Amino acid sequence: PGVGNSNYDPTSFDSLLNYLTSNQPGQAGVIWIEKNYDSSINDVGVVGFNIDGASLNVMKDYALTIQGGWSGISGDTGIDHADRSTFTGAFLNIDNWNADVTINDILITGVASLDNGLTVDTTQDISVNNVSSGNNAGPGALLDNTAGSGTVTVTNSKFDNSQGGAGLFVNSSGKIELENVNASDNYSIGAYVNNNYNASVEGVRFTGTNVFSGNGAYGLVAISNGDIYLSSVFAGANGSNAPGYSGALLDTLGNIMVCGGGFGGNSGYGLEASLSGLLTLSNVALGGGLRTYGGTGVVNDSSLCPVPSNGDEIGLPLQIIPVSSDGSAEFDCDLFSGTVLVLPSGDKVTYKCPIAGSGTLAQLDTVNLPASLPAGMDYV
């Protein structure tokens, strides 16, 4: 109450949802949840909460934020990120939405049904930050915006100990970005991310430090039409339910860059990669080895791993592309700091970002030079 235009102060989350069915705001809004909220105390007997755009047909077209960790002081927007609002034994579903959805500072635990602990289904962007969903009978979380073209971003979150499924599912038609995510000790896959649902070449990107270990099947599965970039990913000791599960399975129509991390102690390979482009490895401990399907080659060079820019965040790596003479390649400044085109002779040129379009590299003899060399210069 007192935050934004809110003047309604419900005593439970369930009463708030009942209120909204007949009092729908026609604007973007935030549901503020006090940090001391616990559904097992404030909503005794409720096993799940559904925020459904099918019934909230006015609200569904406006951005919605679920903000936990609120101080509870009228008019104050202060958030205690270390003391999140808790859904104990109750799932949280946001379905049939048609606008951006953001979930912040929420803990979901002990869900006894096989429902996802957290479900977000919208046509627009999904953002999840400082959220944990674990120790549930079913999967930890399902984030899906395949009906639109929005992005999915998950940061500083954990999806662990799902007893009947995966830790995290992300299905999107747009870009997927994970930073500092832990999806470990789940019954099946740790994290499954997929954005190959249309012709879009939006990629999948992991930054910060991400851990997918101790899962019953694959630690990480990433599928994309665009490039896949992994920085400091650790996916070890996976595949306890059966042999042959690798630490990470990556499948793309583009390129793959793995910069730092480890993939050891799995029941299958350390890393499996199915790709159409180039696989670049830098400072990677593969453990059970590497298996590739297709692709234009493998570059293993420890110097390619980017230097941290501020001691914490990893900078962007260089994109290395072998080309024949007169061969061209597209620049990608979303995933890389620049592009290096390399001829079979080893000659190479680096195009630094920001730059757009494509570049061509050709070897010229003295006859085909575009102009005479300046005085004092020799052709090499």
DAFENWO-V58306 format. One record per residue. N is the residue number from 1. BURIAL is + if it has 9 or more other ideal C-beta (glycine too) atoms within 8 Angstrom, else -. Layout:
n->(N:N)
burial->(BURIAL:BURIAL)
This chain:
n->(1:2:3:4:5:6:7:8:9:10:11:12:13:14:15:16:17:18:19:20:21:22:23:24:25:26:27:28:29:30:31:32:33:34:35:36:37:38:39:40:41:42:43:44:45:46:47:48:49:50:51:52:53:54:55:56:57:58:59:60:61:62:63:64:65:66:67:68:69:70:71:72:73:74:75:76:77:78:79:80:81:82:83:84:85:86:87:88:89:90:91:92:93:94:95:96:97:98:99:100:101:102:103:104:105:106:107:108:109:110:111:112:113:114:115:116:117:118:119:120:121:122:123:124:125:126:127:128:129:130:131:132:133:134:135:136:137:138:139:140:141:142:143:144:145:146:147:148:149:150:151:152:153:154:155:156:157:158:159:160:161:162:163:164:165:166:167:168:169:170:171:172:173:174:175:176:177:178:179:180:181:182:183:184:185:186:187:188:189:190:191:192:193:194:195:196:197:198:199:200:201:202:203:204:205:206:207:208:209:210:211:212:213:214:215:216:217:218:219:220:221:222:223:224:225:226:227:228:229:230:231:232:233:234:235:236:237:238:239:240:241:242:243:244:245:246:247:248:249:250:251:252:253:254:255:256:257:258:259:260:261:262:263:264:265:266:267:268:269:270:271:272:273:274:275:276:277:278:279:280:281:282:283:284:285:286:287:288:289:290:291:292:293:294:295:296:297:298:299:300:301:302:303:304:305:306:307:308:309:310:311:312:313:314:315:316:317:318:319:320:321:322:323:324:325:326:327:328:329:330:331:332:333:334:335:336:337:338:339:340:341:342:343:344:345:346:347:348:349:350:351:352:353:354:355:356:357:358:359:360:361:362:363:364:365:366:367:368:369:370:371:372:373:374:375:376:377:378:379:380)
burial->(-:-:+:-:-:-:-:-:-:-:-:-:+:+:+:+:+:-:+:+:+:-:-:+:+:-:-:-:+:+:+:-:+:+:+:-:+:+:+:+:-:+:+:-:-:+:+:+:+:-:+:+:+:-:-:+:-:-:+:+:-:+:+:+:+:+:+:+:+:+:+:-:-:-:-:+:-:-:+:+:-:-:-:+:+:+:+:+:+:+:+:+:+:+:+:-:+:+:+:+:+:+:+:+:+:+:+:+:+:-:+:-:+:-:+:+:+:+:+:+:+:+:+:+:+:+:+:+:+:+:+:+:+:+:-:+:-:+:+:+:+:+:+:+:+:-:-:+:-:+:+:+:+:+:+:-:+:+:+:+:-:+:-:-:+:+:+:+:+:+:+:+:+:+:+:+:+:+:+:+:+:+:+:+:-:+:+:+:+:+:+:+:+:+:+:-:-:-:-:+:+:+:+:+:+:+:+:+:-:+:+:+:+:-:+:+:+:+:+:+:+:+:+:+:+:+:+:+:+:+:+:+:+:+:+:+:-:+:+:-:-:-:-:-:+:+:+:+:+:+:+:+:+:+:+:+:+:+:+:+:+:+:+:+:-:+:+:+:+:+:+:+:+:+:+:-:+:+:+:+:+:+:-:+:-:+:+:+:-:+:+:+:-:-:+:-:-:+:+:-:+:-:-:+:+:+:-:+:-:-:-:-:-:+:+:-:+:+:+:+:+:+:+:-:+:-:+:+:+:-:+:+:+:-:+:+:+:+:+:+:+:+:+:-:-:-:-:+:-:-:+:-:+:-:+:-:-:-:+:+:+:-:-:-:-:-:-:-:+:-:-:-:-:-:-:-:-:-:-:-)
